[in-house]
Amino acid sequence: MKATIYHNPACGTSRKALAILEEHGAEVEVVEYLEHRPSRAELVRLYQRAGISPREGLRAKDPLVAELGLLAPAVSDEHILDAMVEHPVLIERPLVETDKGVRLCRPQERVRELL
C-alpha cells in the first residue's frame, strides 16, 4: 500500500501516525509540509477527499490563527486557504492519503481507517 503523509517531525501525533503506517508495511511518501508547502489546489483536493472544510483543517490552537482573526465566523474558507498557503504552520496535521481516501489523523489511530 502506498501512503502520503503531510508530516511535521516535531509533532508527536504526526510521528505516531507515521509509525503506524510503517508498522503496517505501507510505502510512505513523507511530505514535510513546513518545508515543502502544499499549493492551494492541493489543499483543496485533500480537504475535499477527506470530506472536511478548510476551517476543519485549520490548526486552531496555533497563536497565529487568533492573530490573523481566522476563527471569526465571517472568515471564508478561501481566506483560510490563503492563510494556510502563506503560513503552512496553520495546517492541522497529520494529513494522510491512501487509495482509500484522506484523513486528518487526530488522534493518530484514525490512520488505521486508511489501511
N, CA, C and O atoms as CSV, one atom per row, in Angstrom:
chain,resi,resn,atom,element,x,y,z
A,1,MET,N,N,0.830,-1.180,0.000
A,1,MET,CA,C,0.000,0.000,0.000
A,1,MET,C,C,0.873,1.241,0.000
A,1,MET,O,O,1.880,1.319,0.703
A,2,LYS,N,N,0.462,2.205,-0.804
A,2,LYS,CA,C,1.165,3.485,-0.837
A,2,LYS,C,C,0.393,4.482,0.011
A,2,LYS,O,O,-0.838,4.468,0.043
A,3,ALA,N,N,1.134,5.349,0.699
A,3,ALA,CA,C,0.530,6.390,1.528
A,3,ALA,C,C,1.388,7.646,1.442
A,3,ALA,O,O,2.606,7.578,1.277
A,4,THR,N,N,0.732,8.782,1.555
A,4,THR,CA,C,1.420,10.056,1.660
A,4,THR,C,C,0.994,10.674,2.970
A,4,THR,O,O,-0.195,10.740,3.281
A,5,ILE,N,N,1.973,11.131,3.742
A,5,ILE,CA,C,1.672,11.805,5.000
A,5,ILE,C,C,2.241,13.217,4.939
A,5,ILE,O,O,3.414,13.426,4.630
A,6,TYR,N,N,1.378,14.171,5.242
A,6,TYR,CA,C,1.802,15.568,5.373
A,6,TYR,C,C,2.194,15.704,6.829
A,6,TYR,O,O,1.343,15.725,7.718
A,7,HIS,N,N,3.485,15.796,7.060
A,7,HIS,CA,C,4.112,15.471,8.332
A,7,HIS,C,C,4.917,16.632,8.889
A,7,HIS,O,O,5.571,17.378,8.160
A,8,ASN,N,N,4.846,16.757,10.211
A,8,ASN,CA,C,5.727,17.657,10.948
A,8,ASN,C,C,6.478,16.776,11.936
A,8,ASN,O,O,5.877,16.276,12.887
A,9,PRO,N,N,7.781,16.572,11.735
A,9,PRO,CA,C,8.528,15.664,12.610
A,9,PRO,C,C,8.580,16.129,14.062
A,9,PRO,O,O,8.918,15.333,14.939
A,10,ALA,N,N,8.258,17.385,14.344
A,10,ALA,CA,C,8.244,17.874,15.725
A,10,ALA,C,C,6.939,17.529,16.441
A,10,ALA,O,O,6.830,17.737,17.650
A,11,CYS,N,N,5.952,17.008,15.720
A,11,CYS,CA,C,4.633,16.708,16.273
A,11,CYS,C,C,4.540,15.232,16.653
A,11,CYS,O,O,4.732,14.356,15.810
A,12,GLY,N,N,4.248,14.965,17.908
A,12,GLY,CA,C,4.138,13.593,18.389
A,12,GLY,C,C,3.034,12.809,17.695
A,12,GLY,O,O,3.226,11.638,17.369
A,13,THR,N,N,1.891,13.427,17.464
A,13,THR,CA,C,0.789,12.742,16.787
A,13,THR,C,C,1.193,12.371,15.368
A,13,THR,O,O,0.878,11.280,14.892
A,14,SER,N,N,1.881,13.266,14.703
A,14,SER,CA,C,2.333,13.002,13.343
A,14,SER,C,C,3.353,11.855,13.328
A,14,SER,O,O,3.299,10.979,12.466
A,15,ARG,N,N,4.274,11.870,14.282
A,15,ARG,CA,C,5.272,10.787,14.359
A,15,ARG,C,C,4.593,9.440,14.625
A,15,ARG,O,O,4.978,8.424,14.046
A,16,LYS,N,N,3.594,9.434,15.493
A,16,LYS,CA,C,2.889,8.182,15.811
A,16,LYS,C,C,2.098,7.673,14.611
A,16,LYS,O,O,2.069,6.468,14.363
A,17,ALA,N,N,1.460,8.564,13.867
A,17,ALA,CA,C,0.725,8.150,12.668
A,17,ALA,C,C,1.683,7.556,11.637
A,17,ALA,O,O,1.372,6.543,11.011
A,18,LEU,N,N,2.835,8.177,11.462
A,18,LEU,CA,C,3.845,7.658,10.545
A,18,LEU,C,C,4.311,6.276,10.993
A,18,LEU,O,O,4.487,5.384,10.163
A,19,ALA,N,N,4.510,6.092,12.279
A,19,ALA,CA,C,4.942,4.788,12.803
A,19,ALA,C,C,3.894,3.711,12.522
A,19,ALA,O,O,4.246,2.584,12.175
A,20,ILE,N,N,2.617,4.046,12.668
A,20,ILE,CA,C,1.552,3.078,12.379
A,20,ILE,C,C,1.593,2.681,10.908
A,20,ILE,O,O,1.478,1.500,10.582
A,21,LEU,N,N,1.755,3.648,10.028
A,21,LEU,CA,C,1.857,3.342,8.599
A,21,LEU,C,C,3.032,2.414,8.317
A,21,LEU,O,O,2.899,1.434,7.584
A,22,GLU,N,N,4.178,2.730,8.902
A,22,GLU,CA,C,5.370,1.913,8.680
A,22,GLU,C,C,5.205,0.512,9.263
A,22,GLU,O,O,5.640,-0.466,8.654
A,23,GLU,N,N,4.579,0.406,10.441
A,23,GLU,CA,C,4.342,-0.907,11.061
A,23,GLU,C,C,3.478,-1.794,10.172
A,23,GLU,O,O,3.615,-3.017,10.196
A,24,HIS,N,N,2.597,-1.190,9.394
A,24,HIS,CA,C,1.716,-1.940,8.508
A,24,HIS,C,C,2.317,-2.132,7.117
A,24,HIS,O,O,1.639,-2.594,6.199
A,25,GLY,N,N,3.570,-1.781,6.972
A,25,GLY,CA,C,4.284,-2.034,5.723
A,25,GLY,C,C,3.929,-1.105,4.582
A,25,GLY,O,O,4.190,-1.424,3.422
A,26,ALA,N,N,3.343,0.033,4.887
A,26,ALA,CA,C,2.997,0.980,3.825
A,26,ALA,C,C,4.265,1.578,3.220
A,26,ALA,O,O,5.259,1.805,3.910
A,27,GLU,N,N,4.203,1.822,1.934
A,27,GLU,CA,C,5.254,2.552,1.237
A,27,GLU,C,C,4.894,4.027,1.384
A,27,GLU,O,O,3.998,4.528,0.704
A,28,VAL,N,N,5.602,4.719,2.280
A,28,VAL,CA,C,5.183,6.052,2.696
A,28,VAL,C,C,6.028,7.141,2.039
A,28,VAL,O,O,7.258,7.124,2.092
A,29,GLU,N,N,5.331,8.081,1.423
A,29,GLU,CA,C,5.966,9.311,0.968
A,29,GLU,C,C,5.722,10.333,2.075
A,29,GLU,O,O,4.577,10.639,2.405
A,30,VAL,N,N,6.798,10.853,2.641
A,30,VAL,CA,C,6.696,11.831,3.715
A,30,VAL,C,C,6.887,13.222,3.131
A,30,VAL,O,O,7.919,13.520,2.529
A,31,VAL,N,N,5.879,14.071,3.314
A,31,VAL,CA,C,5.944,15.451,2.858
A,31,VAL,C,C,6.038,16.325,4.101
A,31,VAL,O,O,5.062,16.488,4.832
A,32,GLU,N,N,7.214,16.882,4.331
A,32,GLU,CA,C,7.370,17.803,5.453
A,32,GLU,C,C,6.825,19.148,4.981
A,32,GLU,O,O,7.538,19.971,4.407
A,33,TYR,N,N,5.549,19.337,5.244
A,33,TYR,CA,C,4.799,20.441,4.643
A,33,TYR,C,C,5.256,21.821,5.102
A,33,TYR,O,O,4.936,22.815,4.450
A,34,LEU,N,N,5.996,21.907,6.208
A,34,LEU,CA,C,6.512,23.225,6.610
A,34,LEU,C,C,7.639,23.670,5.689
A,34,LEU,O,O,7.867,24.866,5.511
A,35,GLU,N,N,8.346,22.701,5.100
A,35,GLU,CA,C,9.431,22.999,4.158
A,35,GLU,C,C,8.956,22.951,2.711
A,35,GLU,O,O,9.426,23.723,1.875
A,36,HIS,N,N,8.035,22.054,2.417
A,36,HIS,CA,C,7.528,21.857,1.055
A,36,HIS,C,C,6.029,22.144,1.089
A,36,HIS,O,O,5.200,21.237,1.167
A,37,ARG,N,N,5.714,23.421,1.027
A,37,ARG,CA,C,4.341,23.885,1.193
A,37,ARG,C,C,3.414,23.316,0.125
A,37,ARG,O,O,3.720,23.385,-1.066
A,38,PRO,N,N,2.290,22.759,0.545
A,38,PRO,CA,C,1.314,22.344,-0.464
A,38,PRO,C,C,0.676,23.569,-1.100
A,38,PRO,O,O,0.523,24.610,-0.461
A,39,SER,N,N,0.311,23.432,-2.349
A,39,SER,CA,C,-0.358,24.526,-3.046
A,39,SER,C,C,-1.798,24.640,-2.552
A,39,SER,O,O,-2.328,23.751,-1.886
A,40,ARG,N,N,-2.392,25.745,-2.899
A,40,ARG,CA,C,-3.808,25.949,-2.553
A,40,ARG,C,C,-4.655,24.844,-3.185
A,40,ARG,O,O,-5.541,24.287,-2.536
A,41,ALA,N,N,-4.381,24.529,-4.449
A,41,ALA,CA,C,-5.130,23.487,-5.156
A,41,ALA,C,C,-4.961,22.129,-4.474
A,41,ALA,O,O,-5.910,21.351,-4.380
A,42,GLU,N,N,-3.757,21.854,-4.003
A,42,GLU,CA,C,-3.513,20.580,-3.313
A,42,GLU,C,C,-4.289,20.519,-2.002
A,42,GLU,O,O,-4.861,19.481,-1.669
A,43,LEU,N,N,-4.313,21.615,-1.261
A,43,LEU,CA,C,-5.094,21.643,-0.018
A,43,LEU,C,C,-6.578,21.453,-0.304
A,43,LEU,O,O,-7.251,20.697,0.396
A,44,VAL,N,N,-7.089,22.125,-1.313
A,44,VAL,CA,C,-8.495,21.967,-1.680
A,44,VAL,C,C,-8.788,20.511,-2.005
A,44,VAL,O,O,-9.780,19.953,-1.536
A,45,ARG,N,N,-7.932,19.901,-2.800
A,45,ARG,CA,C,-8.122,18.491,-3.188
A,45,ARG,C,C,-8.119,17.581,-1.965
A,45,ARG,O,O,-8.983,16.716,-1.823
A,46,LEU,N,N,-7.133,17.786,-1.076
A,46,LEU,CA,C,-7.032,16.943,0.123
A,46,LEU,C,C,-8.262,17.087,1.014
A,46,LEU,O,O,-8.817,16.090,1.476
A,47,TYR,N,N,-8.686,18.318,1.254
A,47,TYR,CA,C,-9.843,18.533,2.122
A,47,TYR,C,C,-11.120,17.999,1.495
A,47,TYR,O,O,-11.970,17.450,2.196
A,48,GLN,N,N,-11.268,18.152,0.181
A,48,GLN,CA,C,-12.441,17.582,-0.482
A,48,GLN,C,C,-12.466,16.074,-0.345
A,48,GLN,O,O,-13.508,15.484,-0.059
A,49,ARG,N,N,-11.316,15.451,-0.548
A,49,ARG,CA,C,-11.233,13.996,-0.440
A,49,ARG,C,C,-11.473,13.529,0.989
A,49,ARG,O,O,-12.013,12.445,1.210
A,50,ALA,N,N,-11.073,14.341,1.950
A,50,ALA,CA,C,-11.270,13.993,3.364
A,50,ALA,C,C,-12.698,14.290,3.820
A,50,ALA,O,O,-13.131,13.809,4.867
A,51,GLY,N,N,-13.427,15.084,3.033
A,51,GLY,CA,C,-14.783,15.448,3.412
A,51,GLY,C,C,-14.833,16.456,4.547
A,51,GLY,O,O,-15.770,16.466,5.345
A,52,ILE,N,N,-13.805,17.312,4.610
A,52,ILE,CA,C,-13.769,18.350,5.634
A,52,ILE,C,C,-13.559,19.707,4.976
A,52,ILE,O,O,-13.091,19.800,3.841
A,53,SER,N,N,-13.911,20.741,5.702
A,53,SER,CA,C,-13.712,22.101,5.205
A,53,SER,C,C,-12.315,22.582,5.586
A,53,SER,O,O,-11.702,22.028,6.498
A,54,PRO,N,N,-11.804,23.597,4.906
A,54,PRO,CA,C,-10.531,24.182,5.324
A,54,PRO,C,C,-10.562,24.630,6.792
A,54,PRO,O,O,-9.557,24.515,7.493
A,55,ARG,N,N,-11.695,25.133,7.251
A,55,ARG,CA,C,-11.806,25.544,8.650
A,55,ARG,C,C,-11.561,24.344,9.577
A,55,ARG,O,O,-10.925,24.485,10.621
A,56,GLU,N,N,-12.068,23.162,9.191
A,56,GLU,CA,C,-11.856,21.952,9.994
A,56,GLU,C,C,-10.407,21.477,9.915
A,56,GLU,O,O,-9.933,20.767,10.802
A,57,GLY,N,N,-9.711,21.869,8.859
A,57,GLY,CA,C,-8.311,21.507,8.690
A,57,GLY,C,C,-7.350,22.535,9.254
A,57,GLY,O,O,-6.136,22.401,9.106
A,58,LEU,N,N,-7.884,23.556,9.897
A,58,LEU,CA,C,-7.078,24.641,10.465
A,58,LEU,C,C,-6.555,24.255,11.842
A,58,LEU,O,O,-7.294,23.734,12.677
A,59,ARG,N,N,-5.297,24.512,12.064
A,59,ARG,CA,C,-4.685,24.258,13.379
A,59,ARG,C,C,-5.082,25.405,14.310
A,59,ARG,O,O,-4.316,26.344,14.526
A,60,ALA,N,N,-6.286,25.305,14.850
A,60,ALA,CA,C,-6.933,26.405,15.565
A,60,ALA,C,C,-6.172,26.856,16.805
A,60,ALA,O,O,-6.291,28.012,17.210
A,61,LYS,N,N,-5.393,25.971,17.412
A,61,LYS,CA,C,-4.710,26.380,18.643
A,61,LYS,C,C,-3.390,27.110,18.398
A,61,LYS,O,O,-2.750,27.559,19.349
A,62,ASP,N,N,-2.980,27.232,17.152
A,62,ASP,CA,C,-1.766,27.998,16.871
A,62,ASP,C,C,-2.048,29.479,17.126
A,62,ASP,O,O,-3.068,29.991,16.664
A,63,PRO,N,N,-1.174,30.178,17.847
A,63,PRO,CA,C,-1.405,31.594,18.152
A,63,PRO,C,C,-1.614,32.468,16.912
A,63,PRO,O,O,-2.299,33.488,16.983
A,64,LEU,N,N,-1.036,32.079,15.794
A,64,LEU,CA,C,-1.170,32.859,14.564
A,64,LEU,C,C,-2.627,32.900,14.082
A,64,LEU,O,O,-3.049,33.866,13.446
A,65,VAL,N,N,-3.381,31.852,14.386
A,65,VAL,CA,C,-4.786,31.811,13.988
A,65,VAL,C,C,-5.544,32.984,14.607
A,65,VAL,O,O,-6.285,33.689,13.922
A,66,ALA,N,N,-5.349,33.180,15.906
A,66,ALA,CA,C,-6.007,34.297,16.593
A,66,ALA,C,C,-5.466,35.631,16.095
A,66,ALA,O,O,-6.220,36.581,15.883
A,67,GLU,N,N,-4.157,35.691,15.911
A,67,GLU,CA,C,-3.531,36.932,15.441
A,67,GLU,C,C,-4.104,37.361,14.092
A,67,GLU,O,O,-4.297,38.551,13.845
A,68,LEU,N,N,-4.375,36.393,13.225
A,68,LEU,CA,C,-4.912,36.688,11.893
A,68,LEU,C,C,-6.440,36.769,11.884
A,68,LEU,O,O,-7.041,37.077,10.855
A,69,GLY,N,N,-7.061,36.493,13.023
A,69,GLY,CA,C,-8.519,36.573,13.121
A,69,GLY,C,C,-9.247,35.494,12.342
A,69,GLY,O,O,-10.365,35.718,11.879
A,70,LEU,N,N,-8.636,34.326,12.188
A,70,LEU,CA,C,-9.202,33.280,11.332
A,70,LEU,C,C,-10.368,32.519,11.956
A,70,LEU,O,O,-11.060,31.779,11.257
A,71,LEU,N,N,-10.597,32.684,13.246
A,71,LEU,CA,C,-11.687,31.955,13.892
A,71,LEU,C,C,-13.020,32.686,13.808
A,71,LEU,O,O,-14.054,32.123,14.170
A,72,ALA,N,N,-13.015,33.912,13.342
A,72,ALA,CA,C,-14.258,34.673,13.209
A,72,ALA,C,C,-15.188,33.960,12.224
A,72,ALA,O,O,-14.745,33.519,11.164
A,73,PRO,N,N,-16.467,33.848,12.566
A,73,PRO,CA,C,-17.408,33.130,11.693
A,73,PRO,C,C,-17.479,33.681,10.268
A,73,PRO,O,O,-17.763,32.932,9.333
A,74,ALA,N,N,-17.227,34.965,10.096
A,74,ALA,CA,C,-17.331,35.572,8.765
A,74,ALA,C,C,-16.136,35.264,7.863
A,74,ALA,O,O,-16.182,35.547,6.666
A,75,VAL,N,N,-15.082,34.695,8.412
A,75,VAL,CA,C,-13.891,34.390,7.609
A,75,VAL,C,C,-14.213,33.230,6.662
A,75,VAL,O,O,-14.673,32.172,7.092
A,76,SER,N,N,-13.969,33.443,5.396
A,76,SER,CA,C,-14.300,32.436,4.375
A,76,SER,C,C,-13.250,31.326,4.317
A,76,SER,O,O,-12.113,31.488,4.758
A,77,ASP,N,N,-13.681,30.187,3.752
A,77,ASP,CA,C,-12.742,29.094,3.514
A,77,ASP,C,C,-11.619,29.542,2.589
A,77,ASP,O,O,-10.479,29.104,2.738
A,78,GLU,N,N,-11.933,30.403,1.642
A,78,GLU,CA,C,-10.920,30.895,0.708
A,78,GLU,C,C,-9.840,31.682,1.450
A,78,GLU,O,O,-8.650,31.546,1.164
A,79,HIS,N,N,-10.266,32.493,2.393
A,79,HIS,CA,C,-9.311,33.278,3.196
A,79,HIS,C,C,-8.456,32.347,4.063
A,79,HIS,O,O,-7.253,32.562,4.206
A,80,ILE,N,N,-9.073,31.326,4.634
A,80,ILE,CA,C,-8.338,30.351,5.444
A,80,ILE,C,C,-7.316,29.616,4.587
A,80,ILE,O,O,-6.176,29.430,5.013
A,81,LEU,N,N,-7.705,29.197,3.390
A,81,LEU,CA,C,-6.767,28.525,2.481
A,81,LEU,C,C,-5.593,29.426,2.134
A,81,LEU,O,O,-4.444,28.982,2.132
A,82,ASP,N,N,-5.876,30.682,1.841
A,82,ASP,CA,C,-4.803,31.626,1.529
A,82,ASP,C,C,-3.830,31.744,2.701
A,82,ASP,O,O,-2.617,31.787,2.500
A,83,ALA,N,N,-4.358,31.796,3.919
A,83,ALA,CA,C,-3.501,31.886,5.109
A,83,ALA,C,C,-2.670,30.620,5.280
A,83,ALA,O,O,-1.506,30.692,5.672
A,84,MET,N,N,-3.256,29.466,4.992
A,84,MET,CA,C,-2.525,28.198,5.111
A,84,MET,C,C,-1.373,28.122,4.112
A,84,MET,O,O,-0.286,27.643,4.436
A,85,VAL,N,N,-1.622,28.593,2.908
A,85,VAL,CA,C,-0.574,28.577,1.890
A,85,VAL,C,C,0.568,29.501,2.307
A,85,VAL,O,O,1.741,29.158,2.160
A,86,GLU,N,N,0.218,30.661,2.822
A,86,GLU,CA,C,1.235,31.617,3.252
A,86,GLU,C,C,1.937,31.183,4.540
A,86,GLU,O,O,3.129,31.432,4.718
A,87,HIS,N,N,1.195,30.535,5.432
A,87,HIS,CA,C,1.717,30.112,6.740
A,87,HIS,C,C,1.363,28.642,6.950
A,87,HIS,O,O,0.374,28.350,7.622
A,88,PRO,N,N,2.136,27.710,6.400
A,88,PRO,CA,C,1.764,26.297,6.479
A,88,PRO,C,C,1.682,25.747,7.909
A,88,PRO,O,O,1.132,24.665,8.117
A,89,VAL,N,N,2.212,26.463,8.880
A,89,VAL,CA,C,2.073,26.040,10.272
A,89,VAL,C,C,0.597,25.992,10.678
A,89,VAL,O,O,0.251,25.360,11.676
A,90,LEU,N,N,-0.267,26.654,9.914
A,90,LEU,CA,C,-1.692,26.679,10.216
A,90,LEU,C,C,-2.437,25.424,9.756
A,90,LEU,O,O,-3.617,25.252,10.061
A,91,ILE,N,N,-1.744,24.549,9.020
A,91,ILE,CA,C,-2.351,23.308,8.546
A,91,ILE,C,C,-2.291,22.283,9.674
A,91,ILE,O,O,-1.213,21.955,10.170
A,92,GLU,N,N,-3.466,21.780,10.076
A,92,GLU,CA,C,-3.507,20.739,11.104
A,92,GLU,C,C,-2.896,19.476,10.530
A,92,GLU,O,O,-3.057,19.171,9.348
A,93,ARG,N,N,-2.208,18.763,11.363
A,93,ARG,CA,C,-1.519,17.551,10.917
A,93,ARG,C,C,-1.771,16.413,11.883
A,93,ARG,O,O,-2.214,16.605,13.015
A,94,PRO,N,N,-1.476,15.234,11.401
A,94,PRO,CA,C,-1.040,14.848,10.057
A,94,PRO,C,C,-2.228,14.577,9.138
A,94,PRO,O,O,-3.256,14.047,9.558
A,95,LEU,N,N,-2.060,14.943,7.912
A,95,LEU,CA,C,-2.987,14.555,6.857
A,95,LEU,C,C,-2.366,13.348,6.167
A,95,LEU,O,O,-1.194,13.371,5.792
A,96,VAL,N,N,-3.157,12.299,6.003
A,96,VAL,CA,C,-2.658,11.079,5.367
A,96,VAL,C,C,-3.578,10.722,4.212
A,96,VAL,O,O,-4.802,10.776,4.330
A,97,GLU,N,N,-2.962,10.358,3.091
A,97,GLU,CA,C,-3.712,9.954,1.904
A,97,GLU,C,C,-3.270,8.576,1.440
A,97,GLU,O,O,-2.076,8.292,1.338
A,98,THR,N,N,-4.254,7.724,1.161
A,98,THR,CA,C,-4.019,6.431,0.520
A,98,THR,C,C,-5.096,6.271,-0.552
A,98,THR,O,O,-5.904,7.173,-0.771
A,99,ASP,N,N,-5.099,5.116,-1.214
A,99,ASP,CA,C,-6.151,4.835,-2.193
A,99,ASP,C,C,-7.530,4.830,-1.548
A,99,ASP,O,O,-8.534,5.016,-2.236
A,100,LYS,N,N,-7.590,4.621,-0.240
A,100,LYS,CA,C,-8.874,4.568,0.473
A,100,LYS,C,C,-9.410,5.940,0.846
A,100,LYS,O,O,-10.549,6.053,1.298
A,101,GLY,N,N,-8.608,6.989,0.665
A,101,GLY,CA,C,-9.078,8.324,0.972
A,101,GLY,C,C,-8.046,9.164,1.684
A,101,GLY,O,O,-6.852,8.865,1.663
A,102,VAL,N,N,-8.527,10.229,2.318
A,102,VAL,CA,C,-7.689,11.165,3.076
A,102,VAL,C,C,-8.310,11.315,4.448
A,102,VAL,O,O,-9.530,11.409,4.584
A,103,ARG,N,N,-7.464,11.338,5.464
A,103,ARG,CA,C,-7.923,11.575,6.828
A,103,ARG,C,C,-6.994,12.563,7.508
A,103,ARG,O,O,-5.779,12.554,7.307
A,104,LEU,N,N,-7.603,13.411,8.317
A,104,LEU,CA,C,-6.849,14.204,9.276
A,104,LEU,C,C,-6.725,13.288,10.482
A,104,LEU,O,O,-7.714,13.025,11.165
A,105,CYS,N,N,-5.541,12.810,10.745
A,105,CYS,CA,C,-5.321,11.726,11.704
A,105,CYS,C,C,-5.050,12.237,13.108
A,105,CYS,O,O,-3.966,12.062,13.663
A,106,ARG,N,N,-6.067,12.872,13.660
A,106,ARG,CA,C,-6.079,13.297,15.057
A,106,ARG,C,C,-7.319,12.696,15.673
A,106,ARG,O,O,-8.425,13.126,15.345
A,107,PRO,N,N,-7.187,11.736,16.534
A,107,PRO,CA,C,-5.948,11.147,17.032
A,107,PRO,C,C,-5.290,10.269,15.963
A,107,PRO,O,O,-5.892,9.941,14.941
A,108,GLN,N,N,-4.061,9.910,16.231
A,108,GLN,CA,C,-3.272,9.172,15.247
A,108,GLN,C,C,-3.903,7.831,14.855
A,108,GLN,O,O,-3.625,7.320,13.770
A,109,GLU,N,N,-4.734,7.263,15.703
A,109,GLU,CA,C,-5.381,5.989,15.398
A,109,GLU,C,C,-6.285,6.070,14.171
A,109,GLU,O,O,-6.601,5.046,13.565
A,110,ARG,N,N,-6.705,7.286,13.801
A,110,ARG,CA,C,-7.551,7.436,12.613
A,110,ARG,C,C,-6.851,6.962,11.342
A,110,ARG,O,O,-7.504,6.666,10.341
A,111,VAL,N,N,-5.527,6.891,11.386
A,111,VAL,CA,C,-4.796,6.429,10.203
A,111,VAL,C,C,-5.172,4.994,9.864
A,111,VAL,O,O,-5.073,4.581,8.709
A,112,ARG,N,N,-5.600,4.239,10.855
A,112,ARG,CA,C,-5.986,2.830,10.612
A,112,ARG,C,C,-7.182,2.727,9.669
A,112,ARG,O,O,-7.361,1.697,9.018
A,113,GLU,N,N,-8.005,3.776,9.584
A,113,GLU,CA,C,-9.135,3.784,8.660
A,113,GLU,C,C,-8.686,3.718,7.208
A,113,GLU,O,O,-9.469,3.366,6.327
A,114,LEU,N,N,-7.422,4.056,6.960
A,114,LEU,CA,C,-6.894,4.104,5.599
A,114,LEU,C,C,-6.075,2.873,5.231
A,114,LEU,O,O,-5.612,2.752,4.097
A,115,LEU,N,N,-5.894,1.964,6.179
A,115,LEU,CA,C,-5.060,0.784,5.931
A,115,LEU,C,C,-5.844,-0.340,5.314
A,115,LEU,O,O,-5.288,-1.405,5.043
